[in-house]
Amino acid sequence: MSKKFLNDPRAFSLIEVLMAISLFTFLVVGVLTMTTMGIKTNSYAQHHTKAVQLAESGLELLRRVDYATQLAAFDGVVNDYGTIPQYLEYRRSFQVTYAADISVLQVTVTWRTQRTVSFPIVLTTQRAAL
């Protein structure tokens, strides 16, 4: 190498190049981490929204059945993973505390993704006998 390139004041030193590379790496890692967290958050929000919809549809199902003859039959019924059509990763369970005048209806929905099971979504309401 000629001395012309080694002593050129316009050239970058080794320390400047290493600092630039480390700063660039730090920024790229930060952006990739934020992107990954955003994807996970969006996935969780999508599953949570679908779980709430399935729980609400379960409550509507319990509201439609005949109070006196069929409601008590739903106590302890579980739609296990893969048994809800089109929603194979969701599990829905019903709990009915039956009484002659007012019953408590509870629907619990969980989902599983990549070896993890979510926190349950629980919706509870009361239904009066008419």
Residue frames relative to the residue before (quaternion, step in Angstrom):
aa qw qx qy qz dx dy dz
M 1.0000 0.0000 0.0000 0.0000 0.00 0.00 0.00
S 0.4077 -0.7219 0.4949 0.2601 3.51 -0.93 0.74
K 0.6159 -0.5670 0.4078 0.3645 3.53 -1.22 0.49
K 0.5282 0.6471 -0.4008 0.3763 3.55 1.20 -0.43
F 0.7131 0.4307 -0.2551 0.4909 3.63 0.96 -0.78
L 0.6490 0.5407 -0.3250 0.4252 3.59 1.02 -0.69
N 0.7791 0.3265 -0.1694 0.5077 3.60 0.96 -0.70
D 0.3849 0.7325 -0.4812 0.2894 3.60 1.20 0.31
P 0.3683 -0.7569 0.4904 0.2258 3.66 -0.56 1.07
R 0.6294 0.5394 -0.3423 0.4425 3.61 1.19 -0.33
A 0.5761 0.6010 -0.3725 0.4100 3.63 1.19 -0.26
F 0.4807 -0.6510 0.5084 0.2944 3.55 -1.27 0.47
S 0.3953 -0.6901 0.5449 0.2657 3.56 -1.08 0.69
L 0.6777 -0.4881 0.3619 0.4141 3.55 -1.28 0.30
I 0.6437 0.5223 -0.3232 0.4565 3.61 0.96 -0.79
E 0.6465 0.5146 -0.3208 0.4630 3.59 0.96 -0.78
V 0.6525 0.5046 -0.3097 0.4730 3.57 0.97 -0.83
L 0.6645 0.4950 -0.3084 0.4673 3.62 0.92 -0.86
M 0.6389 0.5166 -0.3265 0.4672 3.60 1.00 -0.76
A 0.6544 0.5099 -0.3113 0.4635 3.58 0.96 -0.84
I 0.6588 0.5000 -0.3064 0.4712 3.59 0.95 -0.84
S 0.6737 0.4846 -0.3100 0.4639 3.60 0.90 -0.84
L 0.6378 0.5116 -0.3325 0.4700 3.63 1.00 -0.72
F 0.6486 0.5108 -0.3083 0.4727 3.57 0.97 -0.86
T 0.6499 0.5131 -0.3098 0.4674 3.61 0.95 -0.85
F 0.6389 0.5289 -0.3169 0.4600 3.57 0.97 -0.86
L 0.6751 0.4909 -0.2901 0.4681 3.59 0.93 -0.87
V 0.6587 0.5065 -0.3105 0.4617 3.59 0.94 -0.86
V 0.6453 0.5088 -0.3252 0.4678 3.60 0.93 -0.83
G 0.6462 0.5244 -0.3180 0.4542 3.60 0.99 -0.78
V 0.6648 0.4912 -0.2995 0.4766 3.58 0.93 -0.86
L 0.6625 0.4988 -0.3097 0.4651 3.60 0.94 -0.84
T 0.6339 0.5199 -0.3316 0.4667 3.60 1.02 -0.73
M 0.6628 0.4928 -0.3088 0.4716 3.59 0.92 -0.85
T 0.6388 0.5237 -0.3271 0.4591 3.59 1.00 -0.76
T 0.6547 0.5090 -0.3050 0.4683 3.58 0.95 -0.87
M 0.6609 0.4937 -0.3082 0.4737 3.58 0.93 -0.85
G 0.6337 0.5318 -0.3271 0.4568 3.59 1.02 -0.74
I 0.6476 0.5075 -0.3184 0.4708 3.58 0.97 -0.80
K 0.6633 0.4980 -0.3057 0.4676 3.61 0.93 -0.87
T 0.6534 0.5115 -0.3140 0.4613 3.58 0.98 -0.84
N 0.6526 0.5051 -0.3157 0.4683 3.58 0.96 -0.81
S 0.6389 0.5205 -0.3228 0.4656 3.58 1.00 -0.79
Y 0.6534 0.5030 -0.3121 0.4718 3.58 0.94 -0.88
A 0.6582 0.5112 -0.3154 0.4539 3.59 0.91 -0.87
Q 0.6388 0.5215 -0.3245 0.4633 3.58 1.01 -0.76
H 0.6776 0.4712 -0.2948 0.4817 3.60 0.90 -0.89
H 0.6377 0.5323 -0.3277 0.4502 3.60 0.97 -0.81
T 0.6514 0.5106 -0.3094 0.4682 3.59 0.94 -0.87
K 0.6708 0.4839 -0.3025 0.4736 3.60 0.91 -0.86
A 0.6291 0.5284 -0.3363 0.4605 3.61 1.05 -0.72
V 0.6427 0.5021 -0.3261 0.4780 3.59 0.97 -0.77
Q 0.6398 0.5174 -0.3257 0.4657 3.61 0.98 -0.78
L 0.6668 0.4870 -0.3069 0.4734 3.61 0.95 -0.81
A 0.6344 0.5116 -0.3332 0.4740 3.60 1.04 -0.70
E 0.6558 0.4992 -0.3153 0.4704 3.60 0.95 -0.81
S 0.6515 0.4939 -0.3282 0.4732 3.60 0.98 -0.74
G 0.6113 0.5382 -0.3452 0.4662 3.59 1.13 -0.59
L 0.6482 0.4961 -0.3188 0.4817 3.58 0.99 -0.78
E 0.6361 0.5165 -0.3306 0.4682 3.58 1.00 -0.75
L 0.6112 0.5376 -0.3443 0.4678 3.58 1.06 -0.70
L 0.6806 0.4795 -0.2870 0.4738 3.59 0.93 -0.87
R 0.6416 0.5188 -0.3279 0.4602 3.60 1.09 -0.59
R 0.6754 0.5185 -0.2947 0.4337 3.61 1.11 -0.60
V 0.6268 0.5609 -0.3604 0.4032 3.62 1.05 -0.59
D 0.6168 -0.5550 0.4175 0.3705 3.53 -1.27 0.49
Y 0.4928 -0.7061 0.4290 0.2730 3.55 -0.73 1.10
A 0.7469 0.4541 -0.2412 0.4216 3.55 0.68 -1.10
T 0.8168 0.3193 -0.1487 0.4570 3.61 0.85 -0.87
Q 0.8144 0.3206 -0.1453 0.4614 3.62 0.92 -0.79
L 0.5589 0.6565 -0.3990 0.3121 3.62 1.06 -0.58
A 0.6681 0.5160 -0.3087 0.4384 3.58 0.89 -0.90
A 0.5962 0.5915 -0.3597 0.4065 3.61 1.15 -0.53
F 0.6368 0.5475 -0.3320 0.4295 3.63 1.18 -0.39
D 0.4857 0.6793 -0.4427 0.3267 3.61 1.19 -0.26
G 0.8409 0.1579 -0.1479 0.4961 3.56 -0.73 1.10
V 0.4431 0.6805 -0.4719 0.3434 3.61 1.23 0.12
V 0.0799 -0.7992 0.5956 0.0062 3.56 -0.88 0.98
N 0.2032 -0.7049 0.6651 0.1394 3.54 -1.03 0.94
D 0.2290 -0.8133 0.5194 0.1282 3.57 -0.13 1.25
Y 0.7222 -0.4128 0.3124 0.4587 3.56 -1.32 0.19
G 0.8059 0.2595 -0.2159 0.4864 3.54 -0.88 0.99
T 0.6561 0.5267 -0.3296 0.4283 3.62 1.18 -0.14
I 0.5942 0.4907 -0.3886 0.5051 3.60 1.22 -0.08
P 0.4439 -0.7179 0.4539 0.2857 3.61 -0.49 1.11
Q 0.8435 0.1560 -0.1839 0.4799 3.56 -1.03 0.97
Y 0.7410 0.3264 -0.2102 0.5479 3.63 1.21 -0.13
L 0.0542 -0.8761 0.4790 0.0076 3.54 0.60 1.19
E 0.7087 0.4663 -0.2745 0.4526 3.61 1.08 -0.54
Y 0.6251 0.5408 -0.3317 0.4547 3.60 1.29 0.11
R 0.1438 -0.7543 0.6359 0.0772 3.53 -1.25 0.64
R 0.0624 -0.8037 0.5917 -0.0043 3.58 -0.85 1.00
S 0.0299 -0.7936 0.6077 0.0083 3.56 -0.92 0.90
F 0.2861 -0.7526 0.5785 0.1304 3.52 -1.16 0.77
Q 0.0090 -0.7600 0.6493 0.0255 3.55 -1.12 0.69
V 0.0537 -0.7931 0.6064 -0.0205 3.54 -0.72 1.13
T 0.1456 -0.7412 0.6500 0.0829 3.54 -0.84 1.05
Y 0.1544 -0.8495 0.5030 0.0384 3.51 0.04 1.38
A 0.0553 0.7478 -0.6602 0.0443 3.52 -1.10 0.87
A 0.6546 -0.5495 0.3497 0.3839 3.55 -1.21 0.46
D 0.7906 0.3109 -0.1697 0.4995 3.60 1.01 -0.69
I 0.7993 0.0187 0.0146 0.6004 3.63 0.93 -0.87
S 0.1256 -0.7832 0.6065 0.0538 3.55 -0.89 0.98
V 0.3266 -0.7073 0.5906 0.2101 3.54 -1.22 0.60
L 0.1473 -0.7905 0.5933 0.0388 3.54 -0.79 1.12
Q 0.0197 0.8007 -0.5971 0.0448 3.58 -0.83 0.99
V 0.0778 -0.7741 0.6281 0.0161 3.54 -0.97 0.98
T 0.1006 -0.7876 0.6076 0.0201 3.56 -0.89 1.03
V 0.0498 -0.7911 0.6096 -0.0057 3.57 -0.87 1.00
T 0.0006 -0.7585 0.6517 -0.0016 3.55 -1.03 0.88
W 0.1430 -0.7683 0.6125 0.1189 3.56 -1.27 0.28
R 0.2228 -0.7616 0.5925 0.1387 3.52 -1.24 0.43
T 0.0303 0.7690 -0.6374 0.0378 3.51 -1.11 0.82
Q 0.8657 -0.0764 0.0240 0.4942 3.55 -0.93 0.97
R 0.7822 -0.3893 0.1685 0.4564 3.55 0.51 1.26
T 0.6802 0.4356 -0.3198 0.4952 3.64 1.15 0.23
V 0.2426 -0.7359 0.6152 0.1453 3.53 -1.16 0.69
S 0.4624 -0.7190 0.4578 0.2441 3.53 -0.90 0.98
F 0.5870 -0.4822 0.4802 0.4385 3.50 -1.37 -0.05
P 0.5115 -0.6697 0.4273 0.3276 3.61 -0.96 0.71
I 0.2903 -0.6786 0.6438 0.2017 3.51 -1.28 0.60
V 0.0420 -0.8168 0.5747 -0.0282 3.59 -0.55 1.17
L 0.0322 -0.7671 0.6408 0.0040 3.55 -0.88 1.04
T 0.0635 -0.8004 0.5958 -0.0184 3.55 -0.89 1.01
T 0.0749 0.7705 -0.6309 0.0509 3.54 -1.10 0.76
Q 0.3698 -0.6981 0.5576 0.2548 3.55 -1.32 0.08
R 0.1300 -0.7750 0.6142 0.0722 3.52 -1.19 0.63
A 0.2507 -0.7776 0.5639 0.1204 3.53 -0.81 1.05
A 0.4799 -0.6339 0.5236 0.3062 3.50 -1.19 0.66
L 0.2491 -0.7788 0.5602 0.1329 3.56 -0.98 0.85
